[in-house]
Amino acid sequence: MNYRVEGALRKNKKNFIIFAILWVFIAVVLVSAFSNAIVMANAEGNFNVETFIASFGKTIANPAASFSGLISMGGMTTYFKTLIIVTFIYAIFMIIGIFRSAPKNEYSDIEHGSSDWSQNGEQYRVLSNKKGIILAEDNYLPVDKRGNVNVLVVGRFRFW
């Protein structure tokens, strides 16, 4: 199970920066405009939908004005409550996306027939990395080697 977590984190390393930038955009633009519209719609004591829609449309275009409006109307508690809820929902979707991109088995994304099974050049005790019969990328069976140099080719050979 550990290979799934490691594979998902390795695969999504670049996406974490995108996730962070998207979260900042949502926090600054959308949540501030949404919170400002809630505060303005509740200004008279009960929630007014028309005021909410009109103020949300105005404040989403200018995030600086929505932040200053939140501060002047005392709506920062509404902003932080909304930000916590949106962050929680965003984190759930982000975690679901990361786990859906996790490898299905331990050998995902490893080339079949490659030398990824060996470590620290141990394949070069038998093989060559310079010349010979091509087995895989940077792996050759040397023809000047003593002993058996027979090669079994598994797969198909096509002519077009």
TAQUI-V318540 format. One record per backbone hydrogen bond with DSSP energy under -1.0 kcal/mol. NH is the residue of the N-H (numbers start at 1). CO is the residue of the C=O. Records with the same first field share a line. If there is no record, write none. Layout:
NH=CO ; CO
This chain:
5=1
6=2
7=3
8=4
9=5
10=6
11=7
12=8
16=12
19=15
20=16
21=17
22=18
23=19
24=20
25=21
26=22
27=23
28=24
29=25
31=26
33=29
34=30
35=31
36=32
37=33
38=34
39=35
40=36
41=37
42=38
45=42
52=48
53=49
54=50
55=51
56=52
57=53
58=54
59=55
60=56
66=62
67=63
68=64
69=65
70=66
71=67
72=68
73=69
75=70
79=75
80=76
81=77
82=78
83=79
84=80
85=81
86=82
87=83
88=84
89=85
90=86
91=87
92=88
93=89
94=90
95=91
96=92
97=93
98=94
99=95
100=96
101=97
108=105
110=107
114=111
118=115
122=119
124=121
125=122
126=123
127=123
128=140
133=141
135=139
136=139
139=136
140=128
141=133
